[in-house]
Amino acid sequence: MHRLTESLAAELKGKVTVNAVLPSIIDTAANRAAMPKADISKWVTPKELADVILFLASDAASAVTGALLPVNGRV
């Protein structure tokens, strides 16, 4: 995923931006069920993840390309 993102960003520079979001554990019902004893307060919420994606899709991130953005929450 890393090399693909970097390669596409280089190949498409000036046309589109290409970035990758790398989340850690996302606070979902399935993850809560699979890990009932985990400290969910440290997980990335869907809203936090969406905020990062929305930023990358916004004009504010127009100069960001080839980025591999870890979204680790507090893990």
Secondary structure per residue as TSV (DSSP state, phi and psi in degrees):
chain	resnum	aa	ss	phi	psi
A	1	M	-	360.0	-39.9
A	2	H	H	-61.4	-53.0
A	3	R	H	-66.5	-35.8
A	4	L	H	-62.4	-45.9
A	5	T	H	-60.5	-47.9
A	6	E	H	-64.0	-42.1
A	7	S	H	-65.2	-45.9
A	8	L	H	-65.0	-38.8
A	9	A	H	-62.0	-41.9
A	10	A	H	-68.1	-44.0
A	11	E	H	-67.1	-34.6
A	12	L	T	-104.1	9.2
A	13	K	T	-53.9	133.4
A	14	G	T	90.7	-14.7
A	15	K	T	-105.7	-52.4
A	16	V	-	-144.1	163.7
A	17	T	-	-99.4	145.8
A	18	V	-	-129.9	119.9
A	19	N	-	-138.2	163.0
A	20	A	E	-128.0	138.5
A	21	V	E	-103.7	128.4
A	22	L	E	-117.8	83.9
A	23	P	E	-78.0	151.6
A	24	S	-	-86.9	-140.5
A	25	I	-	-71.9	126.5
A	26	I	B	-97.1	137.0
A	27	D	-	-75.1	91.5
A	28	T	-	-123.8	163.9
A	29	A	H	-60.4	-39.8
A	30	A	H	-64.7	-42.2
A	31	N	H	-68.2	-37.3
A	32	R	H	-62.8	-41.5
A	33	A	H	-68.0	-37.3
A	34	A	H	-75.0	-25.7
A	35	M	-	-132.5	65.9
A	36	P	T	-64.2	-21.3
A	37	K	T	-97.1	1.7
A	38	A	S	-74.0	155.9
A	39	D	-	-85.5	93.5
A	40	I	G	-69.0	-15.3
A	41	S	G	-65.3	-17.2
A	42	K	G	-92.7	-11.9
A	43	W	S	-75.6	158.8
A	44	V	B	-77.1	128.9
A	45	T	-	-81.0	153.8
A	46	P	H	-55.5	-35.9
A	47	K	H	-66.3	-42.2
A	48	E	H	-60.4	-43.6
A	49	L	H	-64.8	-43.7
A	50	A	H	-62.3	-37.9
A	51	D	H	-61.4	-40.2
A	52	V	H	-65.5	-44.8
A	53	I	H	-64.1	-42.3
A	54	L	H	-63.1	-38.3
A	55	F	H	-59.9	-48.3
A	56	L	H	-62.3	-29.2
A	57	A	H	-84.8	-6.8
A	58	S	S	-90.9	166.8
A	59	D	G	-63.8	-25.6
A	60	A	G	-62.3	-22.6
A	61	A	G	-106.2	20.9
A	62	S	T	-62.4	-22.6
A	63	A	T	-94.2	1.6
A	64	V	-	-98.0	117.1
A	65	T	-	-149.4	143.6
A	66	G	S	80.9	11.9
A	67	A	-	-85.0	142.0
A	68	L	E	-113.5	100.8
A	69	L	E	-96.9	104.8
A	70	P	E	-71.7	134.2
A	71	V	E	-121.5	86.6
A	72	N	-	-96.0	-5.6
A	73	G	T	61.0	-128.3
A	74	R	T	-120.3	24.7
A	75	V	-	-80.0	360.0
